[in-house]
Amino acid sequence: MPLGYLALVLHAHLPFVRHPEHDEFLEEGWLYEAITESYIPLLWMMEGLASDGVEFRLTMSLTPTLVTMLNDELLRRRYLRHLDRLCELAEKEVERTRHLPEFHDTAVFYRERFATAREDYCHRWKKDLVGAFARLRQTGKLEIVAGAASHGYLPLLRVNPAAVRAQIFLGAQHYTETFGGAPRGFWLPECGFYPGLDETLKEAGIRYFFVESAAIESAKFGVHAPLYCPSGVAAFGRDPEASKQVWSSVEGYPGDHDYREFYRDIGHDLDLDYLKPCIHRDGIRVNTGIKYHRVTGRTDGKEPYVRQRAWDKAAAHADHFLRSRQAQAQSLNGQMGRKPIVVAPYDAELFGHWWFEGPVWLNDLCRLTAGGQKIVRLVTPSEYLDEYPVNQVETPGASSWGYKGHHEVWLNSANDWIYPHLHAAADQMSELAEVFPAADGLTRRALGQAARELLLAQSSDWAFIMTRGTMVPYAIRRTKEHLLRFRQLYDMLKEDRVHEDGLGEMEERDNIFPKLDYRVYRADYRFVSEREQATAATGLKTKDKR
């Protein structure tokens, strides 16, 4: 039996970016990069482990906005166009570097990698990456948890309780529709928690969620065992040591000098005329994913990337990480009198996109953990709760995994202007839901679209981007446009002048949550769990037989 457990948690999320009004849109590239550099490599890794019979466990969130984009036919077609351009550019690079031996092998590697990604995307997975993750979930090796509807930062939306309930209820419903079963776990956007939020999670049928280490570090076992909130929902705390080893670009593994340098890309290094046929049609310089240099050190003079050296370093770092967890397990087990759990959550996009060797490291770690060592075992949070159903009861503290552990990233001088508008719109949405208790036809469609516009305006990504200072005009534009469309719909509904043309255009552009029930914003709305639905259906069948 192991002395302790390790729960690796990957949070896969992107904001909803879909612009059918343009043939090509720059920010849609966020999705295409993440698919090529993170989601496909993670699928390769997990399917490879499963095929080899490796006994591994991973936990992953797939947020509703990301799932919707991955399943969207327009974005699938555009992603294939993106892949075709990558394959064309990689072919050109093989020729260009033929007499540059320090780069040529890497160019050949990219050509093969992009071609395989295209082949597998089209034929192995039939363009259905969500379905591929769902099949891994069915094996029991991957536990997928739910996420909030549009990744709204809940501690700053709580002034309108209906806004928080809508984010959680719609997220749970979307999960059930996508994966055919109710979620056990829930990823709170940015790990943002406040006391009482667990009550809403309980109402949605959630069994556990994740918090920043500061939220539960004062509990009896600190972050190395979950605690039950008064509601009975379990909170798992992030382990700071395991997080730092991977997260930190300065002290952590990704900053190693042998790893690929993220910030040196041929999209910014080579002549624009050479790149133009394969990048954005307006000639905008973008990252292509073809990078030939390694981190090297704190210098502008970057050395050529040597893939085998980086792969070997990833294996060494996987071994170091496991040995660190083994030492933790041995120390904590003696202190706690039970098997500790180390919860290590990361953004999924760290693996492959930001840290190119991340999927290799993760693959090596899973294989090492499943090998001959018996000190640490990979588990899901659900499995830990099954083994230890009795835990301390305490209320976690308000926190997030952002800078300084509280709300500063999402509420500061760069973005504080958005909240009066978000709060007013949420109040107006609740008002509409009360005024129209049972709408149908165009009115019901308009109410549903008003809710979609509000949800998209609430995305925490826009406030985050404003804080970071990158792509700020786009984040401001998205916030304002969704709020403007919401206000237009609100006025139409209040004045009884909803018309097909304007509504249809909004529905086409912001087409997330097609089954959304606007009544989720009513004060008397009650979430009906999958179990309750099944019980009710059984009761109806029994009654019919009688």
Wavefront OBJ file of the C-alpha trace (Angstrom):
o trace
v 0.000 0.000 0.000
v 1.293 3.504 -0.767
v 2.251 5.972 1.949
v 0.629 8.869 0.138
v -1.249 10.014 -2.945
v -0.675 12.527 -5.728
v -3.563 14.178 -7.589
v -2.463 15.899 -10.798
v -5.120 18.359 -11.964
v -5.076 20.058 -15.379
v -7.362 23.055 -15.832
v -8.203 23.376 -19.550
v -9.889 26.665 -20.320
v -10.033 29.392 -22.953
v -12.471 32.295 -23.264
v -15.193 32.012 -25.884
v -13.676 33.550 -29.036
v -15.692 32.979 -32.193
v -16.163 35.599 -34.905
v -18.264 34.358 -37.825
v -18.567 37.954 -39.016
v -14.903 37.801 -40.126
v -13.318 35.267 -42.461
v -10.196 35.275 -40.311
v -9.822 36.607 -36.793
v -6.522 36.985 -34.948
v -7.671 36.018 -31.439
v -9.198 32.756 -32.644
v -5.569 31.687 -32.914
v -5.538 31.204 -29.133
v -7.686 28.107 -29.633
v -5.695 26.804 -32.595
v -2.388 27.134 -30.729
v -3.797 25.399 -27.670
v -5.165 22.502 -29.736
v -1.899 21.916 -31.594
v 0.491 22.522 -28.730
v -1.435 21.313 -25.662
v -4.676 19.381 -26.193
v -3.454 17.080 -28.969
v -0.119 16.327 -27.209
v -2.009 15.601 -23.976
v -4.300 13.202 -25.845
v -1.292 11.528 -27.443
v 0.232 11.152 -24.000
v -2.854 9.783 -22.235
v -3.869 7.456 -25.044
v -0.284 6.182 -25.198
v -0.310 5.434 -21.478
v -3.643 3.651 -21.756
v -2.479 1.654 -24.789
v 0.619 0.521 -22.889
v -1.448 -0.586 -19.914
v 0.026 2.027 -17.576
v -2.119 2.426 -14.463
v -2.371 6.218 -14.222
v -4.854 8.743 -12.877
v -5.310 12.339 -13.961
v -7.980 14.920 -13.222
v -8.911 17.556 -15.790
v -11.411 20.339 -16.229
v -12.832 21.160 -19.644
v -14.753 24.395 -19.291
v -18.024 24.998 -21.169
v -16.521 27.781 -23.289
v -13.644 25.545 -24.386
v -15.898 22.544 -25.051
v -18.230 24.704 -27.133
v -15.367 25.981 -29.279
v -13.861 22.514 -29.745
v -17.274 21.245 -30.905
v -18.079 24.205 -33.156
v -18.098 23.302 -36.870
v -16.989 26.764 -38.012
v -13.978 26.721 -35.697
v -13.161 23.135 -36.665
v -12.984 24.161 -40.321
v -10.863 27.165 -39.493
v -8.557 25.057 -37.349
v -7.957 22.723 -40.290
v -7.072 25.762 -42.410
v -4.638 26.766 -39.675
v -3.104 23.272 -39.637
v -2.747 23.272 -43.411
v -0.800 26.530 -43.229
v 1.409 25.103 -40.491
v 2.145 22.028 -42.579
v 2.973 24.231 -45.584
v 5.258 26.432 -43.504
v 7.001 23.438 -41.924
v 7.664 22.010 -45.394
v 9.248 25.313 -46.423
v 11.334 25.288 -43.253
v 12.727 21.842 -44.015
v 14.010 23.222 -47.308
v 15.240 26.521 -45.846
v 17.259 24.807 -43.104
v 18.684 22.041 -45.307
v 22.130 23.586 -45.001
v 21.657 24.753 -41.399
v 22.427 21.552 -39.459
v 21.790 23.191 -36.079
v 18.142 23.746 -37.081
v 17.378 21.142 -39.761
v 16.583 18.174 -37.518
v 14.180 20.348 -35.527
v 12.517 21.532 -38.754
v 11.986 17.910 -39.839
v 10.537 17.186 -36.390
v 7.986 20.013 -36.772
v 6.996 18.830 -40.255
v 6.290 15.331 -38.966
v 4.559 16.595 -35.830
v 2.146 18.892 -37.661
v 1.369 16.242 -40.289
v 0.617 13.693 -37.565
v -1.536 16.198 -35.698
v -3.578 16.810 -38.840
v -3.925 13.108 -39.610
v -5.010 12.241 -36.077
v -7.337 15.209 -35.750
v -9.194 14.298 -38.944
v -9.127 10.499 -38.890
v -8.220 9.218 -35.427
v -10.491 11.591 -33.520
v -12.847 12.647 -36.360
v -12.343 16.313 -35.323
v -13.971 15.455 -31.982
v -11.375 16.126 -29.277
v -14.040 16.359 -26.572
v -15.171 12.866 -27.497
v -11.578 11.634 -27.233
v -11.286 13.010 -23.690
v -14.715 11.560 -22.876
v -13.535 8.081 -23.891
v -10.556 8.393 -21.563
v -12.987 9.397 -18.826
v -14.920 6.189 -19.405
v -11.777 4.137 -18.698
v -11.604 5.598 -15.181
v -8.056 6.828 -15.756
v -9.133 10.431 -16.388
v -11.616 12.198 -14.147
v -13.157 15.260 -15.797
v -14.619 17.934 -13.534
v -17.124 20.652 -14.353
v -16.473 24.379 -14.588
v -18.490 27.580 -14.351
v -20.530 28.526 -17.408
v -18.294 31.299 -18.730
v -15.496 31.265 -16.130
v -16.893 34.268 -14.271
v -14.906 35.265 -11.201
v -17.511 34.330 -8.614
v -16.282 36.297 -5.562
v -16.810 39.538 -7.509
v -20.193 38.479 -8.923
v -21.704 37.530 -5.568
v -23.506 40.859 -5.108
v -26.157 39.203 -7.275
v -26.592 35.628 -5.960
v -28.511 34.629 -9.088
v -25.447 35.444 -11.204
v -23.336 33.010 -9.176
v -26.017 30.313 -9.240
v -26.349 30.660 -13.015
v -22.597 30.248 -13.532
v -22.531 27.077 -11.412
v -25.851 25.509 -12.422
v -25.331 26.078 -16.142
v -21.779 24.731 -15.869
v -23.012 21.556 -14.173
v -25.822 21.130 -16.700
v -23.439 21.630 -19.618
v -21.148 18.943 -18.189
v -24.019 16.446 -17.942
v -25.114 17.196 -21.506
v -21.539 16.804 -22.776
v -20.370 13.724 -20.897
v -23.611 11.899 -20.189
v -23.233 11.910 -16.424
v -23.291 14.344 -13.528
v -19.993 15.909 -12.389
v -18.490 14.971 -9.036
v -15.902 17.751 -8.958
v -15.967 21.426 -9.894
v -13.238 23.869 -10.889
v -13.986 27.302 -9.446
v -12.722 29.937 -11.910
v -9.285 31.098 -10.758
v -9.907 28.941 -7.634
v -11.915 31.942 -6.421
v -13.818 31.032 -3.240
v -15.802 32.844 -0.565
v -17.596 31.328 2.455
v -21.068 30.177 1.488
v -20.208 29.416 -2.142
v -20.105 25.725 -1.229
v -23.864 25.817 -0.562
v -24.517 26.584 -4.223
v -22.102 23.842 -5.260
v -23.989 21.409 -3.046
v -27.280 22.425 -4.648
v -25.721 21.607 -8.037
v -24.829 18.112 -6.822
v -21.072 18.762 -6.590
v -19.017 16.575 -4.265
v -15.699 18.497 -4.194
v -13.821 21.542 -5.491
v -10.325 23.042 -5.337
v -9.011 26.049 -3.422
v -5.734 27.896 -3.009
v -3.504 26.617 -0.198
v -4.154 29.643 2.040
v -7.859 28.787 2.162
v -7.360 25.614 4.221
v -3.760 25.655 5.455
v -4.970 26.256 9.041
v -6.961 23.004 9.008
v -5.682 20.025 11.017
v -3.817 18.439 8.104
v -3.305 21.639 6.134
v -3.544 21.133 2.389
v -2.691 17.427 2.581
v -6.207 16.247 3.288
v -9.524 17.703 2.175
v -11.897 19.331 4.572
v -15.661 19.310 4.444
v -17.445 22.613 4.336
v -20.528 22.877 6.605
v -22.538 22.013 3.477
v -20.773 18.659 3.204
v -18.899 19.556 0.000
v -15.162 18.801 0.184
v -12.423 21.351 -0.489
v -8.993 20.201 -1.729
v -6.130 22.661 -1.272
v -3.289 23.276 -3.700
v 0.094 22.049 -2.479
v 2.509 25.003 -2.727
v 5.705 22.960 -3.034
v 4.488 20.777 -5.911
v 3.007 23.810 -7.634
v 6.172 25.879 -7.433
v 8.355 23.136 -8.892
v 6.310 23.183 -12.082
v 4.731 26.653 -12.224
v 7.703 28.874 -11.634
v 9.601 29.872 -14.768
v 12.450 31.075 -12.542
v 12.792 28.354 -9.893
v 10.700 25.635 -11.560
v 11.424 23.154 -14.293
v 10.181 25.194 -17.307
v 13.032 27.674 -16.886
v 15.721 25.058 -17.403
v 18.304 26.147 -19.968
v 17.804 23.043 -22.130
v 14.086 23.505 -22.646
v 12.637 25.186 -25.709
v 12.488 28.976 -25.579
v 8.871 30.099 -25.939
v 9.649 33.679 -26.956
v 11.819 32.933 -30.022
v 9.492 32.056 -32.895
v 10.122 32.278 -36.619
v 6.903 34.273 -36.907
v 8.871 37.202 -35.481
v 12.369 36.275 -36.670
v 12.025 35.641 -40.412
v 11.254 37.895 -43.352
v 7.581 38.804 -43.569
v 7.338 38.101 -47.299
v 8.582 34.564 -46.674
v 6.043 34.014 -43.896
v 3.062 35.819 -45.434
v 1.427 32.919 -47.315
v 1.361 30.834 -44.142
v 0.330 33.306 -41.438
v -2.513 35.788 -40.969
v -3.664 37.124 -44.326
v -3.198 40.737 -43.171
v 0.508 40.053 -42.668
v 0.313 40.334 -38.887
v 3.278 38.712 -37.194
v 2.153 35.885 -34.934
v 3.720 32.902 -33.203
v 3.776 29.945 -35.571
v 4.856 27.303 -33.068
v 8.107 26.747 -34.960
v 10.908 27.634 -32.567
v 14.569 26.681 -32.917
v 16.165 27.924 -29.727
v 16.481 26.823 -26.129
v 16.148 28.927 -22.984
v 19.964 29.104 -22.705
v 19.844 31.608 -19.822
v 19.107 35.249 -19.156
v 20.587 36.399 -22.418
v 19.375 37.496 -25.831
v 21.901 35.145 -27.410
v 19.879 31.923 -27.503
v 21.531 28.622 -28.407
v 19.955 26.093 -30.812
v 17.380 23.734 -29.336
v 18.474 20.088 -28.959
v 15.350 17.990 -28.589
v 16.971 14.843 -27.138
v 18.731 16.886 -24.479
v 15.405 18.502 -23.542
v 13.629 15.120 -23.486
v 16.343 13.724 -21.190
v 15.988 16.727 -18.908
v 12.204 16.184 -18.741
v 12.832 12.584 -17.622
v 15.252 13.795 -14.950
v 12.771 16.392 -13.731
v 9.981 13.794 -13.598
v 12.219 11.645 -11.410
v 13.058 14.631 -9.194
v 9.384 15.545 -8.842
v 8.441 11.982 -7.860
v 11.282 11.766 -5.334
v 10.097 15.048 -3.821
v 6.561 13.663 -3.481
v 7.929 10.440 -1.977
v 9.762 12.445 0.671
v 6.573 14.389 1.385
v 4.526 11.204 1.684
v 6.989 9.563 4.054
v 7.176 12.631 6.277
v 3.462 13.465 6.303
v 2.237 9.910 6.745
v 4.029 9.655 10.068
v 2.658 13.004 11.245
v -0.923 12.535 10.056
v -1.603 8.885 10.782
v -3.276 8.610 7.381
v -2.166 8.755 3.778
v -1.716 12.380 2.723
v -2.781 13.664 -0.669
v -0.703 16.189 -2.585
v -2.957 18.139 -4.944
v -1.033 19.676 -7.834
v -3.254 21.798 -10.138
v -1.914 23.525 -13.243
v -3.271 25.243 -16.326
v -3.431 22.537 -18.994
v -2.049 24.999 -21.530
v 1.225 25.101 -19.560
v 1.913 21.624 -20.911
v 3.057 21.901 -24.505
v 2.231 25.530 -25.207
v 4.197 27.444 -22.591
v 6.374 24.514 -21.541
v 6.921 22.529 -24.705
v 8.325 19.497 -22.889
v 5.491 19.475 -20.335
v 3.599 16.513 -21.887
v 6.876 14.551 -22.044
v 7.489 15.284 -18.352
v 3.922 14.274 -17.507
v 4.233 11.041 -19.484
v 7.492 10.156 -17.726
v 6.016 10.990 -14.321
v 2.966 8.775 -14.856
v 5.138 5.867 -15.977
v 7.557 6.273 -13.067
v 4.712 6.459 -10.544
v 3.109 3.310 -11.963
v 6.443 1.457 -11.988
v 8.178 -0.387 -9.168
v 7.974 2.318 -6.494
v 5.265 1.852 -3.873
v 5.440 5.081 -1.891
v 3.219 7.411 -3.956
v 0.211 6.521 -6.084
v -1.694 8.709 -8.525
v -5.362 9.158 -7.567
v -8.349 11.310 -8.384
v -9.988 13.385 -5.632
v -13.063 11.150 -5.870
v -10.961 8.083 -5.103
v -9.432 9.791 -2.078
v -12.857 10.703 -0.704
v -13.982 7.118 -1.240
v -11.068 5.901 0.878
v -11.358 8.668 3.490
v -15.043 9.619 3.754
v -14.500 11.176 7.195
v -12.657 14.518 7.242
v -12.432 17.709 9.277
v -15.346 20.149 8.962
v -14.380 23.789 8.563
v -15.125 26.727 6.290
v -12.301 27.600 3.866
v -11.167 31.190 3.769
v -11.819 33.585 0.893
v -9.021 33.230 -1.644
v -7.925 32.681 -5.246
v -4.809 31.324 -6.908
v -4.046 34.758 -8.325
v -1.301 37.133 -7.237
v -1.243 37.517 -3.412
v -3.986 34.890 -3.127
v -7.009 37.191 -3.192
v -8.929 39.251 -5.773
v -6.339 41.825 -6.839
v -5.784 40.412 -10.334
v -9.494 40.762 -11.185
v -10.179 43.989 -9.308
v -7.717 46.844 -9.730
v -7.413 50.226 -11.412
v -7.084 48.599 -14.844
v -10.410 46.773 -14.733
v -12.545 48.010 -11.823
v -14.771 49.983 -14.222
v -16.420 46.784 -15.484
v -18.094 45.689 -12.235
v -20.833 48.334 -11.836
v -21.956 47.421 -15.364
v -21.775 43.651 -14.744
v -23.709 43.971 -11.489
v -26.385 46.197 -13.037
v -26.828 43.797 -15.950
v -27.127 40.824 -13.583
v -29.842 42.663 -11.626
v -31.667 43.416 -14.878
v -31.411 39.773 -15.980
v -32.972 38.700 -12.683
v -35.678 41.299 -13.236
v -36.454 39.919 -16.702
v -36.633 36.367 -15.379
v -39.241 37.479 -12.809
v -41.244 39.565 -15.300
v -41.403 36.694 -17.810
v -42.004 33.536 -15.740
v -43.031 31.367 -18.705
v -42.105 32.989 -22.018
v -42.112 31.294 -25.395
v -41.364 32.104 -29.047
v -39.263 35.177 -29.838
v -39.555 36.412 -26.271
v -38.029 33.222 -24.873
v -35.243 33.341 -27.465
v -34.478 36.961 -26.558
v -34.379 36.125 -22.853
v -31.999 33.262 -23.522
v -29.750 35.466 -25.645
v -29.726 38.186 -22.999
v -28.470 35.575 -20.521
v -25.751 34.474 -22.978
v -24.543 38.041 -23.477
v -24.397 38.574 -19.714
v -22.476 35.340 -19.167
v -19.931 36.181 -21.853
v -19.414 39.672 -20.433
v -18.736 38.109 -17.018
v -15.784 35.995 -18.184
v -12.833 36.470 -15.829
v -10.509 36.399 -18.841
v -11.325 39.966 -19.854
v -10.396 41.412 -16.447
v -7.267 39.229 -16.385
v -6.152 40.472 -19.802
v -6.682 44.087 -18.728
v -4.430 43.480 -15.716
v -1.688 41.809 -17.753
v -1.672 44.628 -20.306
v -1.724 42.382 -23.396
v -4.527 42.437 -25.985
v -6.288 44.985 -23.771
v -8.318 46.659 -26.564
v -9.827 43.283 -27.446
v -10.763 42.519 -23.820
v -12.355 45.953 -23.421
v -14.189 45.588 -26.711
v -15.571 42.166 -25.794
v -16.804 43.378 -22.404
v -18.497 46.434 -23.883
v -20.035 44.626 -26.853
v -21.647 41.910 -24.739
v -22.984 44.484 -22.296
v -24.292 46.605 -25.188
v -26.069 43.625 -26.766
v -27.512 42.700 -23.380
v -28.871 46.234 -22.963
v -30.398 46.167 -26.444
v -32.192 42.922 -25.636
v -33.295 44.229 -22.250
v -34.838 47.310 -23.860
v -36.504 45.212 -26.582
v -38.077 42.940 -23.998
v -39.204 45.732 -21.706
v -40.743 47.637 -24.625
v -42.204 44.520 -26.294
v -40.438 45.077 -29.609
v -38.303 41.963 -30.096
v -37.616 41.389 -33.800
v -36.178 38.403 -35.638
v -33.373 40.072 -37.595
v -31.366 41.586 -34.765
v -31.952 38.622 -32.480
v -30.931 36.100 -35.131
v -27.646 37.915 -35.749
v -26.801 37.830 -32.037
v -27.707 34.146 -31.798
v -25.440 33.321 -34.716
v -22.507 35.251 -33.284
v -22.750 34.211 -29.611
v -24.155 30.709 -29.982
v -23.014 29.180 -26.702
v -25.486 27.242 -24.470
v -28.226 26.541 -27.043
v -30.348 24.819 -24.367
v -30.020 27.642 -21.820
v -33.088 28.186 -19.653
v -33.238 31.879 -18.718
v -35.301 30.999 -15.638
v -32.045 30.018 -13.922
v -31.984 33.709 -12.888
v -35.294 33.470 -11.024
v -35.140 33.563 -7.226
v -37.243 30.393 -6.988
v -35.218 28.417 -9.537
v -34.236 25.003 -8.248
v -31.450 22.896 -9.727
v -32.595 19.339 -10.420
v -29.698 16.916 -10.285
v -29.288 13.956 -12.623
v -30.072 11.627 -9.710
v -33.313 13.478 -8.969
v -34.269 13.344 -12.640
v -33.622 9.595 -12.722
v -35.636 9.082 -9.535
v -38.523 11.107 -10.936
v -38.425 9.159 -14.204
v -38.479 5.856 -12.304
v -41.436 7.052 -10.284
v -43.331 8.004 -13.432
v -42.690 4.596 -14.996
v -43.895 2.843 -11.843
v -47.028 4.993 -11.806
v -47.690 4.242 -15.479
v -47.463 0.486 -14.828
v -49.950 0.776 -12.003
l 1 2 3 4 5 6 7 8 9 10 11 12 13 14 15 16 17 18 19 20 21 22 23 24 25 26 27 28 29 30 31 32 33 34 35 36 37 38 39 40 41 42 43 44 45 46 47 48 49 50 51 52 53 54 55 56 57 58 59 60 61 62 63 64 65 66 67 68 69 70 71 72 73 74 75 76 77 78 79 80 81 82 83 84 85 86 87 88 89 90 91 92 93 94 95 96 97 98 99 100 101 102 103 104 105 106 107 108 109 110 111 112 113 114 115 116 117 118 119 120 121 122 123 124 125 126 127 128 129 130 131 132 133 134 135 136 137 138 139 140 141 142 143 144 145 146 147 148 149 150 151 152 153 154 155 156 157 158 159 160 161 162 163 164 165 166 167 168 169 170 171 172 173 174 175 176 177 178 179 180 181 182 183 184 185 186 187 188 189 190 191 192 193 194 195 196 197 198 199 200 201 202 203 204 205 206 207 208 209 210 211 212 213 214 215 216 217 218 219 220 221 222 223 224 225 226 227 228 229 230 231 232 233 234 235 236 237 238 239 240 241 242 243 244 245 246 247 248 249 250 251 252 253 254 255 256 257 258 259 260 261 262 263 264 265 266 267 268 269 270 271 272 273 274 275 276 277 278 279 280 281 282 283 284 285 286 287 288 289 290 291 292 293 294 295 296 297 298 299 300 301 302 303 304 305 306 307 308 309 310 311 312 313 314 315 316 317 318 319 320 321 322 323 324 325 326 327 328 329 330 331 332 333 334 335 336 337 338 339 340 341 342 343 344 345 346 347 348 349 350 351 352 353 354 355 356 357 358 359 360 361 362 363 364 365 366 367 368 369 370 371 372 373 374 375 376 377 378 379 380 381 382 383 384 385 386 387 388 389 390 391 392 393 394 395 396 397 398 399 400 401 402 403 404 405 406 407 408 409 410 411 412 413 414 415 416 417 418 419 420 421 422 423 424 425 426 427 428 429 430 431 432 433 434 435 436 437 438 439 440 441 442 443 444 445 446 447 448 449 450 451 452 453 454 455 456 457 458 459 460 461 462 463 464 465 466 467 468 469 470 471 472 473 474 475 476 477 478 479 480 481 482 483 484 485 486 487 488 489 490 491 492 493 494 495 496 497 498 499 500 501 502 503 504 505 506 507 508 509 510 511 512 513 514 515 516 517 518 519 520 521 522 523 524 525 526 527 528 529 530 531 532 533 534 535 536 537 538 539 540 541 542 543 544 545 546
